[in-house]
Amino acid sequence: MKCLRFMWLPCNRNGVRTQTMCPVSTSRSTQQQHKQLSNGVCRYSTTSAISHCTALLYREHGDPTQVVQSESMNLPNVGETSVFVRMLAAPINPSDVNMIQGTYAILPDLPAVGGNEGVAQVVEVGSLVKALKPGDWVIPRDAGLGTWRTAAVLAEEDVISLPRDIPLLSAATLGVNPCTAFRMLADFEDLSPGDTVIQNAANSAVGQAVIQIAAAKGIQTINVVRDRPNFTTLTDRLKAMGASHVIKEETLRRLEMKELFKSCPRPKLALNGVGGKSATELLRHLQVGGSMVTYGGMGKQPVTVPVSALIFRNVSVRGFWVTQWKRDHSEDEGALRSMLDELCSLIRQGKLTAPACSEVDFQDFSTALEKAMQPFTSAKQVLIM
Ligand SMILES: NC(=O)c1ccc[n+]([C@@H]2O[C@H](COP(=O)([O-])OP(=O)(O)OC[C@H]3O[C@@H](n4cnc5c(N)ncnc54)[C@H](OP(=O)(O)O)[C@@H]3O)[C@@H](O)[C@H]2O)c1
């Protein structure tokens, strides 16, 4: 049977690890692979127990529902410094969709496996692997890993372990959105209990993490969402997470905002995941000297900054990209580790839950991709392998 051999090489010029695939023949029978899997994880091995995996691959950029297909791919043996992992769950994030469409800032060479986030379980480790052991849960350290597949052989340094006492969906969705929320709350303004943060796309996975991390620190949040038929249900859900206020986009332009600021201070920090008018309105409500951090552009409109906001209220307009943060701190093991520890501690205390998720069987990826691109779904599609 002709298949694809699949492994990772160092970063290419686009900043994404190169996924190298070439046709080879499979060497072990499916029956043998299943037998070895059902025996459970191996303590240590230099040869992989499974010779191939199923991956969601795209050979050209375009509409994800058209260009992504399920293919069988060969896996290399486990080298001395590599690990063989079985993927457990992986979400479909907007950046995954943009990568497939070819519109994201970093693009892997084609063909490529979709997915930048997810949790896997280590099945085997090479003889020189120090930090990981079979049974460990791991998540990618960087973007571009291609997580939409059933198994992979990876370099040890491509992944970082997570404790196994957190829910699977929290682990699968921890590395991108909660980390983004955590950094934006920590790195731009000195926030104290009682301070206020305003954000749009508040029901996004980032937004839900912002609400919960802020609430855990005693920071109030004004959460802006698009109007929808089930606005009250969504409001109740976000308030149950710790949202102080939930308002519609149009309320940002109304006098009601003056009333709202009688009960809480004007925000020091605005978090913008939308752009366009929504971002401009967030800026108008910032306190003097406050910052707006743009991390997403779901509305696909540029950010317009009123001149008065710059001159008379001296606001700062900044941007944040968690991939860059991770790369900037790649030599500082403690930075990523301590953030993950803090997030896992919040999860254990029940203060940080996974975003609302729809768990989808891996083979139903096509439906999941379609749903992930629809508006007002309010649920992250997570592929279960
Ligand atoms: N810079 C970084 O490091 C970083 C890290 C993580 C995520 N992001 C970005 O952050 C954004 C959110 O990601 P996520 O995974 O949290 O998203 P998500 O859970 O899939 O949710 C998408 C959100 O975008 C909103 N939305 C979609 N189209 C919109 C439009 N035209 N106008 C206003 N709102 C719109 C949705 O609101 P409705 O419910 O109203 O449809 C929903 O709140 C994405 O742009 C993503 O690429 C950036």
The ligand as a Tripos MOL2 file, in Angstrom:
@<TRIPOS>MOLECULE
LIG
   48    52     1     0     0
SMALL
NO_CHARGES

@<TRIPOS>ATOM
      1 N1         -3.3820   37.0950   18.4520 N.am      1 LIG1
      2 C1         -3.3810   35.9160   19.0520 C.2       1 LIG1
      3 O1         -2.4040   35.4780   19.6320 O.2       1 LIG1
      4 C2         -4.6470   35.1140   19.0160 C.ar      1 LIG1
      5 C3         -4.7740   33.9670   19.8090 C.ar      1 LIG1
      6 C4         -5.9830   33.2950   19.8070 C.ar      1 LIG1
      7 C5         -7.0210   33.7240   18.9810 C.ar      1 LIG1
      8 N2         -6.8170   34.7970   18.1860 N.ar      1 LIG1
      9 C6         -7.8860   35.3340   17.3200 C.3       1 LIG1
     10 O2         -8.9420   35.6870   18.1610 O.3       1 LIG1
     11 C7        -10.1550   35.5840   17.4600 C.3       1 LIG1
     12 C8        -11.1180   34.7010   18.2610 C.3       1 LIG1
     13 O3        -10.5980   33.3790   18.3160 O.3       1 LIG1
     14 P1        -11.3840   32.2540   19.1330 P.3       1 LIG1
     15 O4        -10.7470   30.9390   18.9020 O.co2     1 LIG1
     16 O5        -11.5470   32.7260   20.5090 O.co2     1 LIG1
     17 O6        -12.7730   32.3350   18.3470 O.3       1 LIG1
     18 P2        -14.0820   31.4690   18.4530 P.3       1 LIG1
     19 O7        -14.1950   30.8270   19.7880 O.co2     1 LIG1
     20 O8        -14.1690   30.6040   17.2460 O.co2     1 LIG1
     21 O9        -15.2050   32.5830   18.3500 O.3       1 LIG1
     22 C9        -15.2720   33.4500   17.2410 C.3       1 LIG1
     23 C10       -15.7940   34.7750   17.7560 C.3       1 LIG1
     24 O10       -15.7310   35.7490   16.7360 O.3       1 LIG1
     25 C11       -16.9770   36.4280   16.6760 C.3       1 LIG1
     26 N3        -17.2010   36.8940   15.3130 N.ar      1 LIG1
     27 C12       -17.1370   36.1670   14.1890 C.ar      1 LIG1
     28 N4        -17.3430   36.9560   13.1250 N.ar      1 LIG1
     29 C13       -17.5670   38.2030   13.6010 C.ar      1 LIG1
     30 C14       -17.8460   39.4600   12.9960 C.ar      1 LIG1
     31 N5        -17.9620   39.5840   11.6600 N.pl3     1 LIG1
     32 N6        -18.0190   40.5170   13.8090 N.ar      1 LIG1
     33 C15       -17.9160   40.3980   15.1430 C.ar      1 LIG1
     34 N7        -17.6430   39.2480   15.7710 N.ar      1 LIG1
     35 C16       -17.4670   38.1630   15.0030 C.ar      1 LIG1
     36 C17       -17.9880   35.3810   17.1030 C.3       1 LIG1
     37 O11       -19.1600   36.0190   17.5130 O.3       1 LIG1
     38 P3        -20.6160   35.4350   17.1770 P.3       1 LIG1
     39 O12       -20.9320   34.4410   18.2600 O.co2     1 LIG1
     40 O13       -21.4400   36.6570   17.2560 O.co2     1 LIG1
     41 O14       -20.5720   34.8120   15.8130 O.co2     1 LIG1
     42 C18       -17.2280   34.7240   18.2510 C.3       1 LIG1
     43 O15       -17.3190   35.5010   19.4000 O.3       1 LIG1
     44 C19        -9.7860   35.0270   16.0900 C.3       1 LIG1
     45 O16        -9.6230   36.0970   15.1990 O.3       1 LIG1
     46 C20        -8.4520   34.3550   16.3410 C.3       1 LIG1
     47 O17        -7.6770   34.2230   15.1750 O.3       1 LIG1
     48 C21        -5.6590   35.4970   18.1900 C.ar      1 LIG1
@<TRIPOS>BOND
     1     1     2 1
     2     2     3 2
     3     2     4 1
     4     4     5 ar
     5     4    48 ar
     6     5     6 ar
     7     6     7 ar
     8     7     8 ar
     9     8     9 1
    10     8    48 ar
    11     9    10 1
    12     9    46 1
    13    10    11 1
    14    11    12 1
    15    11    44 1
    16    12    13 1
    17    13    14 1
    18    14    15 2
    19    14    16 1
    20    14    17 1
    21    17    18 1
    22    18    19 2
    23    18    20 1
    24    18    21 1
    25    21    22 1
    26    22    23 1
    27    23    24 1
    28    23    42 1
    29    24    25 1
    30    25    26 1
    31    25    36 1
    32    26    27 ar
    33    26    35 ar
    34    27    28 ar
    35    28    29 ar
    36    29    30 ar
    37    29    35 ar
    38    30    31 1
    39    30    32 ar
    40    32    33 ar
    41    33    34 ar
    42    34    35 ar
    43    36    37 1
    44    36    42 1
    45    37    38 1
    46    38    39 2
    47    38    40 1
    48    38    41 1
    49    42    43 1
    50    44    45 1
    51    44    46 1
    52    46    47 1
@<TRIPOS>SUBSTRUCTURE
     1 LIG1         1 GROUP 0 **** ****
